[in-house]
Amino acid sequence: MHFAIRFLTEYRYESSVTDNLNALRVKPATTATQRVDDFGVRVEPQARLHQHLDYYGTQVIEFGIAKPHDHLSIDVRARVATSAPPRPPEGSWTAAEGAAYRGRAVEFLLPYEGEPDDLRVDELVGLVRADTPLGTLERVVQVIPDRFEYRAGVTYVGSKVEDLLDAGAGVCQDFAHLALVLLRRNGIAARYVSGYLFAPPEGREDADSAEVETHAWLEALVPPGGDGGEPLWVGIDPTNRCLAGERYVKIGHGRHYSDVPPVKGVYRGGATAELEASVRMTRTDTAPRAAPAA
């Protein structure tokens, strides 16, 4: 699939601010199933952009605006081509315990600071355990949306897994964070993924363009099958009960959300800011399409 993507973020401050420093993680990744054909960022007020790769390989774009200003606009545009991922291997639990697998898994197997010590999580860890690691992934993407309602407004960007457990509802970020815990505790390496999902509104599955939001899912490292080979990172989306496919555009990954926020910044001044953000994805090919649930 081919997409044209525009991600527009605008801040309006109630009074002038200075020394506005920002780090963006908004450039689509280049992977075996994703190609970036064009990419650009425009900032207003104008600023010099500096780029580097972070520890996890995500492109980071940094800029600073020293002079007083009462608004900030970040206009990101990209053209991306995606293809369907290969079929996940049917590796065994024995393979997931081997040195070759753990050498690839590294920190994505480790618990992160603040991970919940909660009996409700222990129950879910056992519930999703299947005969194979791949089977466990398939259970995770069903169990989480079965147990928890997708509902905006009950959690926030800094919410923890306990907040999802207490509220019984959350959004894609919360579902991804819980899935990370369930997989890692079952011995499956997993990493948080930030990006976009092309999902037109219900009833408009044939639409060529859609307003979407930044989306969160995860990738799990599945061990190779009996015929050998390398472990494979497999995208899964517990919000939409599916494996990630060519409708997903990946920006980057990390151990959790705080490693890949789209925009992170600070400024000098006491003014509060009003934020408006929008993402539009437009199909630029003519392939048949069928959208997952939003």
C-alpha positions as CSV (number, residue, x, y, z in Angstrom):
1,M,0.0,0.0,0.0
2,H,1.1,3.6,-0.6
3,F,0.1,6.4,1.7
4,A,0.5,10.2,1.9
5,I,0.5,11.3,5.5
6,R,0.2,14.7,7.1
7,F,0.7,15.1,10.8
8,L,0.0,18.7,11.9
9,T,0.6,19.8,15.5
10,E,-0.2,23.4,16.7
11,Y,0.4,25.0,20.0
12,R,-1.1,28.4,21.0
13,Y,0.2,30.0,24.2
14,E,-1.8,32.5,26.2
15,S,1.2,34.7,26.3
16,S,4.7,34.7,24.8
17,V,7.2,32.0,25.7
18,T,10.9,31.5,25.0
19,D,13.5,28.8,24.8
20,N,11.1,26.3,23.3
21,L,13.0,23.0,23.0
22,N,11.4,20.0,21.2
23,A,12.3,16.4,20.2
24,L,10.1,14.8,17.5
25,R,9.8,11.1,16.7
26,V,7.6,11.5,13.6
27,K,9.6,10.0,10.7
28,P,8.3,6.7,9.5
29,A,10.8,3.9,9.9
30,T,12.5,2.0,7.1
31,T,12.0,-1.7,7.6
32,A,11.8,-4.9,5.6
33,T,8.1,-4.2,4.9
34,Q,8.1,-0.4,4.9
35,R,9.8,2.2,2.6
36,V,9.9,6.0,3.0
37,D,9.7,7.7,-0.4
38,D,9.5,11.3,0.9
39,F,9.6,13.1,4.2
40,G,9.7,16.6,5.4
41,V,9.2,18.8,8.5
42,R,8.3,22.5,8.6
43,V,8.4,24.4,11.8
44,E,6.9,27.9,12.4
45,P,8.5,30.0,13.8
46,Q,11.4,28.7,11.7
47,A,14.2,26.8,13.4
48,R,17.2,24.8,12.5
49,L,16.5,21.1,12.7
50,H,19.0,18.6,14.0
51,Q,18.6,14.8,13.4
52,H,20.0,11.7,15.1
53,L,19.1,8.1,15.8
54,D,18.2,7.2,19.3
55,Y,19.2,4.0,21.2
56,Y,16.4,2.0,19.6
57,G,17.1,3.3,16.0
58,T,14.2,5.8,15.8
59,Q,14.9,9.0,13.9
60,V,14.8,12.0,16.4
61,I,14.5,15.6,15.1
62,E,15.3,18.3,17.5
63,F,14.9,22.1,17.4
64,G,14.9,25.1,19.7
65,I,13.2,28.5,19.4
66,A,14.9,31.1,21.7
67,K,13.0,34.2,20.7
68,P,9.6,35.1,22.2
69,H,6.6,33.5,20.4
70,D,2.9,32.8,21.1
71,H,2.4,29.9,18.8
72,L,4.2,26.8,17.4
73,S,3.3,24.8,14.4
74,I,4.9,21.5,13.4
75,D,3.9,20.3,9.9
76,V,5.1,16.8,9.1
77,R,4.5,15.2,5.7
78,A,5.6,11.8,4.4
79,R,5.0,9.3,1.6
80,V,5.3,5.7,2.6
81,A,4.9,2.3,0.9
82,T,4.1,-0.8,3.0
83,S,3.8,-4.5,2.2
84,A,2.3,-7.4,4.0
85,P,4.6,-9.0,6.6
86,P,5.7,-12.7,6.3
87,R,3.8,-15.4,8.0
88,P,5.0,-15.7,11.7
89,P,7.0,-18.9,12.5
90,E,5.5,-21.6,14.7
91,G,8.4,-21.7,17.2
92,S,8.4,-23.6,20.4
93,W,8.7,-22.6,24.0
94,T,12.0,-24.5,24.1
95,A,13.3,-22.3,21.3
96,A,12.3,-19.2,23.3
97,E,14.4,-20.4,26.2
98,G,17.5,-20.9,24.1
99,A,20.6,-18.7,24.0
100,A,20.1,-17.6,20.4
101,Y,16.6,-16.2,21.2
102,R,17.7,-14.5,24.4
103,G,20.6,-12.9,22.6
104,R,18.2,-11.2,20.2
105,A,15.6,-10.4,22.9
106,V,18.0,-8.5,25.3
107,E,16.2,-5.7,27.2
108,F,12.8,-6.4,25.6
109,L,12.5,-9.4,28.0
110,L,13.1,-7.4,31.1
111,P,10.4,-5.8,33.3
112,Y,10.4,-2.0,33.3
113,E,10.3,0.3,36.3
114,G,6.8,0.6,37.7
115,E,5.5,-2.7,36.3
116,P,2.6,-3.7,38.4
117,D,2.8,-6.4,41.1
118,D,-0.9,-7.3,40.9
119,L,-2.9,-10.5,41.2
120,R,-5.1,-9.4,38.4
121,V,-2.1,-9.3,36.1
122,D,-1.0,-12.8,37.3
123,E,-4.4,-14.1,36.3
124,L,-4.1,-12.7,32.8
125,V,-0.5,-14.0,32.4
126,G,-1.8,-17.5,32.9
127,L,-4.9,-17.0,30.8
128,V,-3.0,-16.0,27.7
129,R,-0.5,-18.8,27.9
130,A,-0.9,-21.2,24.9
131,D,1.0,-24.2,23.6
132,T,3.3,-22.0,21.5
133,P,4.6,-18.4,21.7
134,L,2.6,-17.6,18.5
135,G,-0.5,-19.0,20.1
136,T,0.1,-16.8,23.1
137,L,0.3,-13.7,20.9
138,E,-3.0,-14.7,19.3
139,R,-4.6,-15.1,22.8
140,V,-3.3,-11.7,23.9
141,V,-5.0,-9.9,21.1
142,Q,-8.3,-11.5,22.1
143,V,-8.2,-11.5,25.8
144,I,-7.3,-7.8,26.3
145,P,-10.2,-6.4,24.3
146,D,-12.5,-9.0,25.8
147,R,-11.6,-7.9,29.3
148,F,-11.3,-4.2,28.8
149,E,-13.4,-1.6,27.0
150,Y,-11.8,0.8,24.5
151,R,-12.9,4.2,25.8
152,A,-11.1,7.5,25.5
153,G,-11.0,9.9,28.5
154,V,-10.6,7.4,31.3
155,T,-6.8,7.3,31.2
156,Y,-4.2,9.8,30.1
157,V,-0.7,9.8,28.5
158,G,1.0,9.1,31.8
159,S,-1.3,6.3,32.9
160,K,0.0,3.0,34.2
161,V,-1.2,-0.5,33.8
162,E,-2.9,-0.3,37.2
163,D,-5.1,2.5,35.8
164,L,-6.4,0.3,33.0
165,L,-7.0,-2.5,35.5
166,D,-8.9,-0.2,37.9
167,A,-11.0,1.6,35.2
168,G,-11.7,-1.5,33.1
169,A,-11.2,0.7,30.1
170,G,-8.5,2.6,28.2
171,V,-7.1,3.3,24.8
172,C,-4.5,1.8,22.5
173,Q,-1.5,2.9,24.6
174,D,-3.0,1.2,27.7
175,F,-3.8,-2.0,25.8
176,A,-0.2,-2.1,24.4
177,H,1.4,-1.6,27.8
178,L,-0.6,-4.4,29.3
179,A,0.2,-6.7,26.4
180,L,3.9,-6.0,27.0
181,V,3.7,-7.1,30.6
182,L,1.7,-10.3,29.7
183,L,4.2,-11.3,27.0
184,R,7.4,-10.6,28.9
185,R,6.2,-12.5,31.9
186,N,5.5,-15.4,29.6
187,G,9.1,-15.2,28.4
188,I,8.4,-13.5,25.1
189,A,10.4,-10.4,24.2
190,A,8.1,-7.5,23.3
191,R,8.5,-3.8,22.4
192,Y,6.1,-0.9,22.2
193,V,5.4,0.5,18.7
194,S,4.2,4.0,17.8
195,G,2.8,4.9,14.4
196,Y,-0.4,5.2,12.4
197,L,-3.2,2.9,11.3
198,F,-5.2,3.6,8.2
199,A,-8.7,2.9,9.5
200,P,-11.5,4.9,7.8
201,P,-14.7,5.4,9.9
202,E,-17.1,2.6,10.1
203,G,-19.3,2.4,7.0
204,R,-16.6,4.0,4.8
205,E,-14.2,1.1,4.4
206,D,-13.6,2.0,0.8
207,A,-12.5,5.5,1.5
208,D,-9.2,6.7,0.1
209,S,-8.5,9.2,2.9
210,A,-9.2,9.3,6.6
211,E,-8.5,11.4,9.7
212,V,-6.8,9.2,12.1
213,E,-4.8,9.5,15.4
214,T,-1.3,8.3,16.3
215,H,-1.7,4.6,17.2
216,A,0.1,2.2,19.5
217,W,0.6,-1.5,19.1
218,L,3.6,-3.8,19.8
219,E,6.0,-6.2,18.3
220,A,6.8,-9.6,19.8
221,L,9.9,-11.7,19.0
222,V,8.6,-15.1,17.9
223,P,11.2,-17.9,17.9
224,P,12.0,-19.8,14.7
225,G,10.2,-23.0,13.8
226,G,11.6,-26.5,13.5
227,D,13.3,-25.8,10.2
228,G,15.6,-23.2,11.9
229,G,16.1,-19.6,10.9
230,E,16.1,-16.4,13.0
231,P,13.5,-15.2,15.5
232,L,11.1,-12.8,13.9
233,W,9.5,-9.6,15.2
234,V,5.8,-9.9,14.7
235,G,3.4,-6.9,15.1
236,I,0.2,-7.4,17.1
237,D,-2.6,-5.0,17.8
238,P,-4.7,-5.8,20.9
239,T,-6.9,-2.8,20.2
240,N,-8.1,-4.3,16.9
241,R,-7.7,-8.0,17.7
242,C,-5.2,-8.7,14.9
243,L,-1.7,-9.0,13.8
244,A,-0.3,-5.8,12.3
245,G,-0.4,-5.7,8.5
246,E,0.2,-3.3,5.6
247,R,-2.3,-0.7,6.9
248,Y,0.1,0.0,9.8
249,V,2.8,2.7,9.4
250,K,5.6,2.3,12.0
251,I,7.4,5.4,13.4
252,G,9.6,3.7,16.0
253,H,9.7,1.4,19.0
254,G,11.0,1.2,22.5
255,R,10.4,-0.6,25.8
256,H,7.3,1.5,26.5
257,Y,5.6,4.8,25.4
258,S,8.1,7.1,27.1
259,D,10.8,5.9,24.6
260,V,8.8,7.0,21.5
261,P,6.5,10.0,22.2
262,P,5.8,11.8,18.9
263,V,6.4,15.2,20.3
264,K,8.2,16.0,23.6
265,G,9.3,19.5,24.6
266,V,9.7,22.2,27.3
267,Y,9.6,26.0,27.2
268,R,10.4,28.9,29.4
269,G,7.4,30.9,30.6
270,G,4.3,30.6,32.7
271,A,1.8,30.5,29.9
272,T,-0.5,27.5,29.4
273,A,-0.8,26.1,25.9
274,E,-3.8,24.9,23.8
275,L,-2.9,21.9,21.6
276,E,-4.5,20.9,18.3
277,A,-3.2,17.8,16.5
278,S,-4.5,16.0,13.4
279,V,-3.3,13.2,11.2
280,R,-4.6,12.6,7.7
281,M,-3.7,9.4,5.8
282,T,-4.5,9.2,2.1
283,R,-4.2,6.1,-0.1
284,T,-2.2,6.9,-3.2
285,D,-2.6,3.5,-4.9
286,T,-5.8,1.8,-6.1
287,A,-5.5,-1.6,-4.4
288,P,-8.6,-3.2,-3.0
289,R,-9.0,-2.5,0.7
290,A,-11.0,-3.6,3.8
291,A,-10.4,-1.7,7.1
292,P,-10.2,-3.1,10.6
293,A,-12.4,-1.6,13.3
294,A,-11.2,1.7,14.6
